[in-house]
Amino acid sequence: MRQRLALGWTLLIVLLALALPATTLAASYNHKITRNECGASKVFLTVKAIAPGTTPGNKLTIDSWAQEKHGGVWQTTWVWNQVKYTYTPDGTKHTLTVARNYPFMTYTARIVMQVRAFSGHTQLYSATVRSVRCVFPY
């Protein structure tokens, strides 16, 4: 009887342990879109990567590129340098904000950003953000 009770408790604890990290990690790192619009023949996209102080990471990166749609296929036409913020996990919130705009004249265009959080070389979070599609003439 004791063995069954111990086995039941062990299974319950293992199931809770497996469920907890997934929800904790998913809720910890995130990003916020603060600008996403078309205007004056440009696409505008601003994204903020957020690492709360409770997370173990020490680096945020944002890669970004512009794409135009030709013949129904999105093609990368411009790539910006990666923006990187390295910090010490000290219990405080850390953020990295990147604002991009891309001028377009004759095609449908958008901006894409890849937001990532790392602990050393281990990736802890990744999200792809796409701007609205802007069509010329605006």
Contacts in CASP RR format, 6 or more apart in sequence:
PFRMAT RR
TARGET T0000
AUTHOR 0000-0000-0000
METHOD contacts of the structure
MODEL  1
MRQRLALGWTLLIVLLALALPATTLAASYNHKITRNECGASKVFLTVKAI
APGTTPGNKLTIDSWAQEKHGGVWQTTWVWNQVKYTYTPDGTKHTLTVAR
NYPFMTYTARIVMQVRAFSGHTQLYSATVRSVRCVFPY
25 124 0 8 1.000
25 125 0 8 1.000
28 51 0 8 1.000
28 52 0 8 1.000
28 54 0 8 1.000
28 55 0 8 1.000
28 125 0 8 1.000
29 49 0 8 1.000
29 50 0 8 1.000
29 51 0 8 1.000
29 52 0 8 1.000
29 55 0 8 1.000
29 117 0 8 1.000
29 124 0 8 1.000
29 125 0 8 1.000
30 50 0 8 1.000
30 125 0 8 1.000
30 127 0 8 1.000
31 47 0 8 1.000
31 48 0 8 1.000
31 49 0 8 1.000
31 50 0 8 1.000
31 115 0 8 1.000
31 127 0 8 1.000
31 129 0 8 1.000
32 47 0 8 1.000
32 48 0 8 1.000
32 50 0 8 1.000
33 45 0 8 1.000
33 46 0 8 1.000
33 47 0 8 1.000
33 129 0 8 1.000
34 46 0 8 1.000
34 47 0 8 1.000
34 48 0 8 1.000
34 97 0 8 1.000
35 44 0 8 1.000
35 45 0 8 1.000
35 46 0 8 1.000
35 99 0 8 1.000
36 44 0 8 1.000
36 45 0 8 1.000
36 46 0 8 1.000
36 131 0 8 1.000
36 132 0 8 1.000
37 43 0 8 1.000
37 44 0 8 1.000
37 132 0 8 1.000
38 44 0 8 1.000
38 132 0 8 1.000
38 134 0 8 1.000
38 135 0 8 1.000
38 138 0 8 1.000
39 134 0 8 1.000
39 138 0 8 1.000
40 138 0 8 1.000
41 103 0 8 1.000
41 104 0 8 1.000
41 105 0 8 1.000
41 136 0 8 1.000
41 137 0 8 1.000
41 138 0 8 1.000
42 101 0 8 1.000
42 102 0 8 1.000
42 103 0 8 1.000
42 104 0 8 1.000
42 134 0 8 1.000
43 66 0 8 1.000
43 101 0 8 1.000
43 102 0 8 1.000
43 104 0 8 1.000
43 109 0 8 1.000
43 110 0 8 1.000
43 111 0 8 1.000
43 131 0 8 1.000
43 132 0 8 1.000
43 134 0 8 1.000
44 99 0 8 1.000
44 100 0 8 1.000
44 101 0 8 1.000
44 111 0 8 1.000
44 131 0 8 1.000
45 64 0 8 1.000
45 99 0 8 1.000
45 100 0 8 1.000
45 101 0 8 1.000
45 111 0 8 1.000
45 113 0 8 1.000
45 129 0 8 1.000
45 131 0 8 1.000
46 97 0 8 1.000
46 98 0 8 1.000
46 99 0 8 1.000
46 100 0 8 1.000
47 62 0 8 1.000
47 97 0 8 1.000
47 98 0 8 1.000
47 113 0 8 1.000
47 115 0 8 1.000
47 129 0 8 1.000
48 95 0 8 1.000
48 96 0 8 1.000
48 97 0 8 1.000
49 60 0 8 1.000
49 61 0 8 1.000
49 62 0 8 1.000
49 85 0 8 1.000
49 95 0 8 1.000
49 96 0 8 1.000
49 97 0 8 1.000
49 115 0 8 1.000
49 116 0 8 1.000
49 117 0 8 1.000
50 93 0 8 1.000
50 94 0 8 1.000
50 95 0 8 1.000
51 57 0 8 1.000
51 60 0 8 1.000
51 87 0 8 1.000
51 93 0 8 1.000
51 94 0 8 1.000
51 95 0 8 1.000
51 117 0 8 1.000
52 93 0 8 1.000
53 89 0 8 1.000
53 90 0 8 1.000
53 91 0 8 1.000
53 92 0 8 1.000
53 93 0 8 1.000
53 94 0 8 1.000
54 91 0 8 1.000
55 89 0 8 1.000
55 117 0 8 1.000
55 124 0 8 1.000
56 89 0 8 1.000
56 119 0 8 1.000
56 124 0 8 1.000
57 89 0 8 1.000
57 117 0 8 1.000
57 118 0 8 1.000
57 119 0 8 1.000
57 120 0 8 1.000
57 124 0 8 1.000
58 86 0 8 1.000
58 87 0 8 1.000
58 88 0 8 1.000
58 89 0 8 1.000
58 118 0 8 1.000
58 119 0 8 1.000
58 120 0 8 1.000
59 84 0 8 1.000
59 85 0 8 1.000
59 86 0 8 1.000
59 87 0 8 1.000
59 117 0 8 1.000
59 118 0 8 1.000
59 119 0 8 1.000
59 120 0 8 1.000
60 84 0 8 1.000
60 85 0 8 1.000
60 87 0 8 1.000
60 94 0 8 1.000
60 95 0 8 1.000
60 96 0 8 1.000
60 115 0 8 1.000
60 116 0 8 1.000
60 117 0 8 1.000
60 118 0 8 1.000
61 82 0 8 1.000
61 83 0 8 1.000
61 84 0 8 1.000
61 85 0 8 1.000
61 96 0 8 1.000
61 115 0 8 1.000
61 116 0 8 1.000
61 118 0 8 1.000
62 82 0 8 1.000
62 83 0 8 1.000
62 96 0 8 1.000
62 98 0 8 1.000
62 113 0 8 1.000
62 114 0 8 1.000
62 115 0 8 1.000
62 116 0 8 1.000
63 80 0 8 1.000
63 82 0 8 1.000
63 113 0 8 1.000
63 114 0 8 1.000
63 116 0 8 1.000
64 79 0 8 1.000
64 80 0 8 1.000
64 83 0 8 1.000
64 98 0 8 1.000
64 100 0 8 1.000
64 111 0 8 1.000
64 112 0 8 1.000
64 113 0 8 1.000
64 114 0 8 1.000
65 76 0 8 1.000
65 78 0 8 1.000
65 79 0 8 1.000
65 80 0 8 1.000
65 111 0 8 1.000
65 112 0 8 1.000
66 76 0 8 1.000
66 77 0 8 1.000
66 78 0 8 1.000
66 79 0 8 1.000
66 100 0 8 1.000
66 102 0 8 1.000
66 109 0 8 1.000
66 110 0 8 1.000
66 111 0 8 1.000
66 112 0 8 1.000
67 74 0 8 1.000
67 75 0 8 1.000
67 76 0 8 1.000
67 77 0 8 1.000
67 109 0 8 1.000
67 110 0 8 1.000
67 111 0 8 1.000
67 112 0 8 1.000
68 74 0 8 1.000
68 75 0 8 1.000
68 77 0 8 1.000
68 104 0 8 1.000
68 107 0 8 1.000
68 108 0 8 1.000
68 109 0 8 1.000
69 75 0 8 1.000
69 107 0 8 1.000
69 108 0 8 1.000
69 109 0 8 1.000
69 133 0 8 1.000
70 107 0 8 1.000
74 110 0 8 1.000
77 109 0 8 1.000
78 102 0 8 1.000
80 100 0 8 1.000
83 96 0 8 1.000
83 98 0 8 1.000
84 96 0 8 1.000
85 94 0 8 1.000
85 96 0 8 1.000
87 94 0 8 1.000
89 119 0 8 1.000
98 113 0 8 1.000
100 111 0 8 1.000
100 113 0 8 1.000
101 111 0 8 1.000
102 109 0 8 1.000
102 111 0 8 1.000
104 134 0 8 1.000
104 136 0 8 1.000
105 136 0 8 1.000
106 136 0 8 1.000
107 136 0 8 1.000
108 133 0 8 1.000
108 134 0 8 1.000
108 135 0 8 1.000
108 136 0 8 1.000
109 133 0 8 1.000
109 134 0 8 1.000
109 136 0 8 1.000
110 130 0 8 1.000
110 131 0 8 1.000
110 132 0 8 1.000
110 133 0 8 1.000
110 134 0 8 1.000
111 130 0 8 1.000
111 131 0 8 1.000
112 128 0 8 1.000
112 129 0 8 1.000
112 130 0 8 1.000
112 131 0 8 1.000
113 128 0 8 1.000
113 129 0 8 1.000
114 126 0 8 1.000
114 127 0 8 1.000
114 128 0 8 1.000
114 129 0 8 1.000
115 125 0 8 1.000
115 126 0 8 1.000
115 127 0 8 1.000
115 128 0 8 1.000
115 129 0 8 1.000
116 123 0 8 1.000
116 125 0 8 1.000
116 126 0 8 1.000
117 123 0 8 1.000
117 124 0 8 1.000
117 125 0 8 1.000
117 126 0 8 1.000
118 124 0 8 1.000
END
